[in-house]
């Protein structure tokens, strides 16, 4: 009887989900699966099992596994763009801007899953999904230019290269940093500290 009651409660919870809520919950699950197990772990069956719905329900909401993957890419790219916009705001208001930028970029690639996303986009050759990030990157370069620009001087030309280096460090650390740090006896924040020490020298 207890099991039957539990099953009814679960069915009621499922019925109360709106389409938007169901899609959002599926995308949260898909992101978690991608970060934990890589692209091969991201299947409709795995997501359905994780959030307690049927395979058919996910098909209803997304149409196909490819559409679910595209929706997840879009959501994660938007989150990366928001993180970069946050970096822009900090650059314009924070005296510790270089370290703050490093922390925001590394957090986006690690905890936010942008590192796995970038690897996934590269392996699937779907670079069009990165277009929403372009404007945020341009704004970040402009904000750093403003930060280090002295009156009458030209903006430093090497800031884009500095951001490229920091972003590549964040990407590499998120994707393969763990095993490499272990091999070399480095702690979890070793690459982030290195990037934080390099960025001020590169932009000043």
N, C-alpha and C positions, 0 to 999 in steps of 0.2 A: 504493500500500500504506500509505504514511504517513497519507494522508487517511482511509483506511478505519479504521486503528487509532485515529486521533483521534476519529472518529465513534463508535466503540465505547466509548471512554473517556467521552465526553460522555453517551452513553446510560446508562452505568453510574452516573455521577454523578446523573443524573436519577432512576434507579430507587432510589437510596439515600435520597432525600428522603422524610421522613415527611410525612403530611398537615399537621401543625402547622408543620413547617419550610417546606413549600411555601407555606402561607398567609402565614407571617411574611415570607418572601422576597418574595412578591408585594406585600405591603403596604409593604415598604421601597422597592421599585421604584415603586409607585404614588405614594408620598409624594415621591420624587425627581422624577417626571414632573410632579406637580401644582406643585411649587415652581418647576421650570424652565420649564414651558410653560402653566400655568394649567389650569383644569378641562377645556378642550377637548382637551388632550393626554392626558387620562387615559382610555384605552380598554383593553379586554381585549387587543386585538391588540398594542398598544404594550407593555403589561406582559409579555405572553407572549414577545414578541420580546426584551425586555430581559433576562429571566431564563432564556431558552432552553427554554421549554416550548411546548406547543401551545395554541391557543385553547380546544380541548376540555378540556384539563387544568384551565385556570382555571375554566371553566364547572362542572367537576366539584367544584372546591373552594369556589366562591362562588355558583354558581347563575345569576348574571347580572351585568352591569356595574353595575346599581344596588346589588346586594348587596356587590360589591367596594367601591363608593364608600361605602356605609354602614359597612362594616368599617373602611375607612381613616379616615372621620370619627371613629368611636368610638376608634380607636387614638390619633389626634392629639389628641382632646379629653382623653383620659386623660393623655397626656404633658403637656398644658397644665396640667391639674389638679396633676400631680406637681411641675411647675415652680413653681406658686403655693404649694404646700405647702412647697417648699424655701425660698421667700421668707419664709413664716411662721416657719420655723425660724431663719433668719438674723435676722429682726426681733427675735426673743426673745433672741438671743445675741450679736449684732454691734453694736458701737457705731456703725459706719458703715452702719446699717440702711437709711436712705433711698436711698443710692447703690446698695447691694446689691440692693434691691428693683427699682430702675430697670434695673440690668444684667440681672437674672433675667427681668423682664418683656420687655425688648427682645430678649433672646436667644431667648426662647420664640417671639415673634412673627416674628423674622427667621430665624435658623438653624433653629429648630424647625419653622417652617412654619405657625405658628398664624395669622399674618396672612393668608396665602393661604386657610387653612382658614376663617377668619371671613368673608372675602369670599365664598367658595364657599357657605357656609351661608346668608349673607344673600341671595345671588342666587338660591339654590334654595329659600329660605323654609323651611329645615329646622332651626329654632331648638331643637327638642326635643333635638338632639344636644348642646346646651350645658348640659344639666341637671347633668352630673357636675362642672362647673366652679363651680356655684353655691356649694356648701359650702366649697370652697377660697377663694373670694372673701370669703365671710363670715368665715372664719377669719383671713384676711389683714387685714381691717378691724379685727377684734378685737385682733389682735396689735399693730397700729399704735396702736390706742387705748391698750393697756397700756404701750407704749413711751413715749408722750408724756404719759400721765396723771400728774399730780402728786397727792399725797395730799389727799383731800378735794374735789378738783375733779371736775366732770363731764367725761366723755370729749369731746374735740373733735368737733363735729357735722359738720365739713367734710372729715373723712378720706375718706368714700366719694367725695366730689366730687374730691378730690385723686387718688385711685386711678383714677377715671373719666378724668380728664385724662391721666394717665400712660399708661393703657391705650390711649386713643385716639391718643396720640402714637406709641406703639409700633406700633399697627395701621397707621396712615397711613404711617409711615416704612417699614414692611415692604412695603406694597403699592405705594406711589407715590413713596416718599421718594427713590429713586435719581434719576429724571428731574428732580424738583423741586430737589434739592440741586445737580445739575449746572447747571440754569438760573440758580440764585442764587449759584453759586460757593462752595457750602459743602462741607465734607469729610464723609466717611461717618458720623462720630460726632457731627455737629452737633446733631441732634435729641436724641440721648441725653444729651449734655452739658446742653442746655437743660432737659430734663426733670429731670435730676439736680440742677440748680441750683434749680429751682422747687419740687420736692417738700418739702425741709426747710422752706422758707418757708410752704408751704401747710399742713403738719401741725403746725407749732409756733406 
